[in-house]
Amino acid sequence: MPSFDCFRTLQSLNSLLNVLVDNDRLLDAKEIFDRSDEMGFRLNSISFNLLIKGLLEKEKYEEACNLFDEMLKREVQPSVVTYNSLIGFLCRKGDVDKAKGLLEDMIKKGKYLNAVTYALLMEGLCSIGEYKEAKKVMFDMEYRGCKPTVNFGVLISDLGKRGKIEEAQSLLSEMKKGWFEPDVVIYNILVNYLCKEGKVAKAYKVLTEMQIRGCQPNAATYRMMVDGFCLSGDFEGGMKVLTAMLNGKHCPRLETFCCLVSGLMKYGKIDDACFVLEEMKKREMRVDLNAWETLVRDTCGDEAASKLLTELISVIQ
């Protein structure tokens, strides 16, 4: 940088560390980190956090802990991001007791625990089947003045994974009674699991409810609903949601379009199928030959398909 008449700053050093870590060049990042003193920098918590993140991504927990100890020796105060990185790693590995120890250390040192800190611990507890304990953690965070909006999503997701959809819906109601307004992420979790369970009508009720409460569905909400209707064989319902999705300037996946076209043609809804194909064309979504073959065979059967496929191939080529 001096050769370009630019001054080195700690911010530029941290930016370089970030780029190296994100591009899987941890050794290069470590080399620059170790040379920081000779370059005249006093590293801050961001510098350490970047390297700790890189080490944890490589499963090098012990080295990350050594770096954490080095922070303390250099009198660099660990931030909530530092603790969250370590707690998140331990919870993903199922070592929830160690994660709890770090959280208690944060509390003793007067560190601010944010919603992410609690969410990581709750995810860890849910992953080892400790749902009730995770719920207690959420009540504890509320007691400490941290809004648990995101954390309701952790519990609802866990209930959904275990097929306890009614409990998940009850928890959503409990959330609203506590004056916490669910966001689109929370609603999407419930819509996702309801669709997976084949309860598309209930999922559609959730979609309607969120709109009434002023929460706008996003592309993911609509995609899950269209896919849910298609999987349950209700292609007219899928068409209705697709129309709302397109009006909201959102775009389905290619697979969703193809599934919808196939279903509509099977049920004789040719005009609707053509409308969907036109929408695909507008968005320059190309269907490959294999997808066309599947579509034609599903719609026409094997005998009629052969002739039509030959014609399609000649058009495509």
Salt bridges, closest charged atoms under 4 A:
ASP22 OD1 - LYS53 NZ 2.88
ASP24 OD1 - LYS58 NZ 2.58
ASP28 OD2 - ARG25 NE 2.87
ASP34 OD1 - LYS30 NZ 2.96
GLU38 OE2 - ARG35 NE 3.53
GLU59 OE1 - LYS93 NZ 2.53
GLU70 OE2 - ARG74 NH2 2.73
ASP105 OD2 - LYS109 NZ 3.32
ASP140 OD2 - ARG144 NE 3.26
ASP158 OD2 - ARG162 NH2 2.99
GLU167 OE2 - LYS164 NZ 3.97
GLU174 OE1 - LYS135 NZ 3.56
GLU181 OE2 - ARG213 NE 2.82
GLU209 OE2 - LYS176 NZ 2.41
ASP227 OD2 - ARG253 NH2 2.22
GLU236 OE2 - LYS269 NZ 3.26
GLU279 OE2 - LYS282 NZ 3.26
GLU279 OE1 - ARG283 NH1 2.61
GLU293 OE2 - ARG297 NE 3.26
ASP302 OD1 - ARG297 NH1 3.42
